[in-house]
Amino acid sequence: MSPAELKQLGWSSIDVLLISGDAYIDHPSFAMALLGRWLIHCGFRVGLVCQPRWTSTDDVSALGRPRLFAGISAGALDSMVAHYTAFRKKRHSDAYTPGGQAGQRPNRATVVYTNLVKQAFPGLPIVLGGLEASLRRLTHYDFWSDSLRRPLLFDAKADILVYGMGERPLTEIAQRLQQAQKDNTALPISAILKGIPGTAIISNDIPARAECLPSYEDIEKNAELLMQATLRLERQVHEGGPTLIQDVGQRHLVISPPSPLPSSQELDTLYALPYQRAPHPSYRQPIPANEMIRFSINTHRGCGGGCSFCSLALHQGRRIASRSRKSILAEARELLKHPDFKGAISDVGGPSANMWLCCCSNSKNCKRSSCLTPEVCPFFSDQQRQYVELLRSIRSLPGIKHVRIASGIRHDWALHNPQALKAYVQEFTGGQLKIAPEHSEANVLRLMRKPTLEKFEAFLQEFIRYSEQCGKEQYLVPYLLSAFPGCSDSDMRRTANWLRAHNWKPQQVQCFIPTPGTVATAMYYSGISPEGTPIKVARSDAERLRQHALLMPTSDAFAPIHQQRRPRSSPRSKNVSPRHSQKASAQSISSRKRPR
């Protein structure tokens, strides 16, 4: 991260420059650490520039011109999500910045950083990546400008975009550019880098056997075509699919099929690299994201849920890639050597913790958008017993006092295995457990691709029963969404009534944010369901605020007096998110009547 560190390493220059909108934390839950250490493992010298000033090129040029390329990411969040709330108000903090200080990355950071690199190093190949690039790879609706925007490559004018998890495509980019330098090739960069799985480029030619999506201009004229393009992009991620083409003017965006899932052996190697589990020593203030995730273990990637509003399925995919049990136990033993480790592992999980090792036995023929809704797929293998055994094995290590699943579980999947559910509640819940019912109404839950309310209530009954069996006072931390596309004021009132009937007073509720690229955002923009049926959309701020207020009553009469005490703070989350926890006290869960 500095010329002095280059000298200390004995490097005269770097091969790859990685630029991020986040501060640097050397932990395997953060992309810059994973990618940087992986590229070094593959033989490349890597420099890092994190949260550079954007008023000059001094920061991005501090390490000198990289030999191969610059890789650019806005950080762990889309920069607009990082800066603004659901009502376009500026956020007051940033969990990925020292001291939690807001404003240390620009709006539309990927575009701004690309322009800085072009000024500092003319002609240097530029690779876009991270969540912002991944979700904006296609024509997309931008909530903050309330407009349709072109694919990010056209605005940033970079050479190639990496979507999804980037280790394989980024390594292949580095290898191809290195070989081109050795061969002294005269080919343009687009020709050198074409066809890499998990990437998108701009081309003047259409590849053979590619599928054409509605063009940017066509979607401008007919908003419903955004739904068609988004669903097709989703299928490409889930199914492997053909190359996709989207025209923008006279040029073509070419999106190659996704990179294959990494094997357990590949993931084991990646997570065994020498991460320090600490921010860079140059920082003088603590970084909130590090505090949340420092002593956690990532077990897998991907989520079979396929929720329509979630970026995970579009970024990591619906197929699960899991580390081996041996690798995870080895990481737990490494934690014991850390001088600050006190014996508590905050999380052993992933996007949905109880999906470790789960896989589809019919993946080649599967056309489902979710492995779990409307009902659990019979081809989705249940490995929750092995997951519980893994948790118990980690807990049995000398020096380990507690093992938790702070990343949360998918409750309908937990119901599928009662013995595993009992273990989650009685052995691995540290007073609170994250659950995402999101809503109460069947028509809204269907559009969300979430399980029915009946399944949540069945889970709730089991949570109460198992908590009482072991004599624990325990909290559920339910996530709720307001103003989701297809949700009317009446739907929201029924959800509020359901909460009132259960004596629940949520402290915070997330209003739906139309993040780029998701199916739910296509619903918001187009006003139709994935099936093409017109739906009600709360589009104005007044409508959204009205729905939001229905779940955020100001009257203390909403809950009995004995439930109005402040609940404990929520468990620390592995993936920092602008969505906040909803809290329901254990007293309100365990002392009231069972739901019917």
KOLDO-453808 format. One record per residue (C-alpha): residue in three letters; x, y, z. Coordinates in steps of 0.5 Angstrom, whole numbers, plus 500, padded with zeros to 3 digits. Layout:
% KOLDO-453808
ALAXYZ;...
This chain:
% KOLDO-453808
MET500500500;SER506505500;PRO513505497;ALA516504503;GLU512497503;LEU515496496;LYS522497498;GLN521492504;LEU518487500;GLY524488495;TRP519489489;SER522495484;SER515495481;ILE508492481;ASP504488476;VAL497489478;LEU494495482;LEU488494486;ILE483500488;SER478500493;GLY473504496;ASP473501502;ALA479501507;TYR484495507;ILE482489512;ASP486483511;HIS481478512;PRO478473508;SER471476508;PHE474482504;ALA475482496;MET481486496;ALA484481501;LEU482475497;LEU484478491;GLY490481493;ARG493475496;TRP491470491;LEU494474485;ILE501474490;HIS500466490;CYS499466483;GLY506469482;PHE504477481;ARG506483485;VAL500487488;GLY499494490;LEU493497494;VAL490504494;CYS484504498;GLN480510499;PRO484514494;ARG482522494;TRP479523488;THR481531487;SER488529484;THR492523482;ASP497523487;ASP494517491;VAL493512485;SER500514482;ALA503513489;LEU506506487;GLY508507480;ARG505504474;PRO503497474;ARG506493469;LEU499489467;PHE493493469;ALA489496474;GLY483493478;ILE477498480;SER472496485;ALA467501489;GLY468497495;ALA463492499;LEU457496497;ASP454499491;SER457506493;MET450510492;VAL447505497;ALA453506502;HIS452514501;TYR444514501;THR438511505;ALA432509502;PHE429516502;ARG435519499;LYS438522505;LYS445522506;ARG448516511;HIS452519517;SER457513517;ASP461508513;ALA462501516;TYR468500511;THR472507513;PRO476508519;GLY472511525;GLY466510521;GLN467516517;ALA462517512;GLY464521505;GLN471517504;ARG469515497;PRO465518491;ASN458517488;ARG459512483;ALA466510485;THR467506480;VAL467511474;VAL471516478;TYR476511480;THR477509473;ASN478516470;LEU483517475;VAL487511473;LYS486514466;GLN489520468;ALA495517472;PHE497512467;PRO494513460;GLY493506456;LEU493502462;PRO488496461;ILE483497467;VAL478492470;LEU472493473;GLY469489479;GLY466488486;LEU459489487;GLU457495484;ALA460493477;SER457486478;LEU450489479;ARG451494474;ARG453490468;LEU447490464;THR442496463;HIS439498469;TYR435502473;ASP438507478;PHE434509484;TRP438515486;SER437519479;ASP431516478;SER433514471;LEU435508466;ARG443507466;ARG447504460;PRO451498462;LEU457500467;LEU462499462;PHE460504457;ASP460510463;ALA466508466;LYS470506459;ALA474501462;ASP477495458;ILE473489461;LEU468488467;VAL469482472;TYR462480475;GLY461475481;MET467472485;GLY473474481;GLU479470483;ARG479466477;PRO477471472;LEU482476475;THR488471474;GLU486469467;ILE486477465;ALA493477469;GLN496471465;ARG493473458;LEU496480459;GLN503478461;GLN503473455;ALA501478451;GLN507482453;LYS512477452;ASP509475445;ASN509483444;THR502482441;ALA499488437;LEU492485438;PRO487490442;ILE486489449;SER479487447;ALA481481443;ILE486479448;LEU481479454;LYS475476450;GLY471470452;ILE473470459;PRO468466463;GLY465471469;THR467477465;ALA463483460;ILE467487454;ILE464492449;SER465489442;ASN463491435;ASP462484433;ILE457479435;PRO460472438;ALA456466435;ARG451462438;ALA450468443;GLU443470445;CYS441478444;LEU437481450;PRO433488449;SER437493447;TYR438499452;GLU434504447;ASP429499447;ILE428499454;GLU428506454;LYS422506450;ASN418500453;ALA420499461;GLU417492461;LEU423490457;LEU427491463;MET424485466;GLN425481460;ALA433482460;THR433482468;LEU430475468;ARG435472462;LEU441475466;GLU439471472;ARG438465468;GLN445466465;VAL448466472;HIS444460475;GLU444455469;GLY451457466;GLY447459460;PRO450462453;THR453468452;LEU449474452;ILE449481448;GLN446487449;ASP446493444;VAL448500446;GLY447504440;GLN452501435;ARG456497440;HIS455491443;LEU456489451;VAL458481451;ILE457478457;SER460471457;PRO457465462;PRO459465469;SER466463472;PRO465455474;LEU464454481;PRO471453485;SER472446488;SER473445495;GLN480444494;GLU481451491;LEU477455496;ASP481451501;THR487454498;LEU484461498;TYR482461505;ALA489458508;LEU493464505;PRO496468511;TYR491473512;GLN492477518;ARG485479520;ALA487486522;PRO486493518;HIS492496515;PRO497498521;SER497505517;TYR490506520;ARG489510527;GLN482509528;PRO478502528;ILE474500522;PRO467498524;ALA466492519;ASN473489522;GLU470489529;MET464486526;ILE467480523;ARG474479525;PHE473472529;SER468469524;ILE469464519;ASN466463512;THR464456510;HIS461457503;ARG459462497;GLY452462494;CYS445462496;GLY439457494;GLY434462496;GLY434466490;CYS430472493;SER428477488;PHE431483492;CYS437480494;SER444481490;LEU447475492;ALA444470487;LEU446475482;HIS453476484;GLN455469488;GLY450465484;ARG445460487;ARG449454487;ILE453453493;ALA461452493;SER463450500;ARG470449503;SER472442506;ARG471441514;LYS478440515;SER480447512;ILE474450516;LEU477447523;ALA484449521;GLU482456520;ALA479455527;ARG485453530;GLU489459527;LEU484463531;LEU486460537;LYS493463536;HIS491470535;PRO493475541;ASP486478541;PHE482472541;LYS478471547;GLY475464545;ALA468466542;ILE467465534;SER462470532;ASP460466526;VAL461460522;GLY457461516;GLY455464509;PRO450468506;SER445463509;ALA449459514;ASN445453514;MET447451507;TRP454449507;LEU455443503;CYS448443500;CYS447442493;CYS443440487;SER443433484;ASN439436478;SER443442476;LYS443441469;ASN436441468;CYS434446473;LYS430452471;ARG427454478;SER429461480;SER429458488;CYS431452491;LEU427453497;THR420457494;PRO415456493;GLU417449496;VAL423446498;CYS426442492;PRO427435492;PHE433435489;PHE436440494;SER440436498;ASP440437506;GLN447437509;GLN445440516;ARG446435520;GLN454435517;TYR453443519;VAL451442526;GLU457436527;LEU462442524;LEU459447529;ARG460442535;SER467440532;ILE469447532;ARG466448539;SER470442542;LEU477445540;PRO481447547;GLY480454548;ILE474455544;LYS468458549;HIS462459544;VAL461458537;ARG455462534;ILE451463527;ALA451471527;SER450471519;GLY443468520;ILE439461518;ARG434460512;HIS428459517;ASP424454512;TRP430450510;ALA432449518;LEU424447519;HIS426441514;ASN431438519;PRO428439526;GLN434436529;ALA438441526;LEU433446528;LYS434444535;ALA441445535;TYR441452532;VAL437454538;GLN439451544;GLU447450542;PHE449456537;THR444462538;GLY448467543;GLY441470545;GLN439472538;LEU438469532;LYS437473525;ILE431471521;ALA428474515;PRO420473514;GLU420480510;HIS413480510;SER406477512;GLU402477506;ALA402471501;ASN402475495;VAL408480497;LEU412474499;ARG411470493;LEU414476489;MET419476494;ARG420469493;LYS420468500;PRO416462504;THR409463507;LEU408466513;GLU405459516;LYS412457515;PHE415463519;GLU410462525;ALA412454525;PHE419456526;LEU417461531;GLN413456535;GLU419451535;PHE424457537;ILE420458543;ARG419451545;TYR427449544;SER429456548;GLU424454553;GLN427447554;CYS434449555;GLY431455560;LYS434460555;GLU432467554;GLN432468547;TYR431473542;LEU429473534;VAL432478530;PRO427479524;TYR428483518;LEU422486515;LEU421490508;SER416496507;ALA414498500;PHE416492496;PRO413492489;GLY406489489;CYS405491496;SER399496497;ASP398500504;SER392495505;ASP398489505;MET402493510;ARG397494515;ARG395487515;THR403486517;ALA402491522;ASN396488525;TRP400481525;LEU406484529;ARG401487534;ALA397481535;HIS404478536;ASN406483541;TRP412485537;LYS414492536;PRO420493531;GLN425498533;GLN427499525;VAL424497519;GLN428497512;CYS424501506;PHE425497500;ILE431500496;PRO431498488;THR438496488;PRO441495481;GLY440489477;THR435485481;VAL429482479;ALA425486485;THR428493482;ALA425491475;MET419490478;TYR419497481;TYR421500474;SER417496470;GLY410496474;ILE410488472;SER411482476;PRO416477473;GLU410473470;GLY408480466;THR402482471;PRO401489473;ILE402490480;LYS402496485;VAL408500486;ALA409505491;ARG414509487;SER413516490;ASP417518497;ALA410520500;GLU407513498;ARG414509501;LEU414513507;ARG406512508;GLN408504508;HIS414505512;ALA410509518;LEU405503518;LEU411498521;MET414504525;PRO408506530;THR410512534;SER405510540;ASP408506546;ALA401502546;PHE403498540;ALA407493545;PRO405492553;ILE409495558;HIS414490560;GLN416489553;GLN418496552;ARG425496555;ARG431496550;PRO433489547;ARG440487547;SER444490541;SER443485535;PRO449480534;ARG454482529;SER453481522;LYS458478517;ASN456482511;VAL455489513;SER449492510;PRO445498510;ARG439494512;HIS438494520;SER436489525;GLN429488527;LYS429487535;ALA423483538;SER425481546;ALA425474548;GLN420476553;SER415478548;ILE417471545;SER417467550;SER411470555;ARG406471550;LYS401465547;ARG403461542;PRO401463535;ARG395460532;
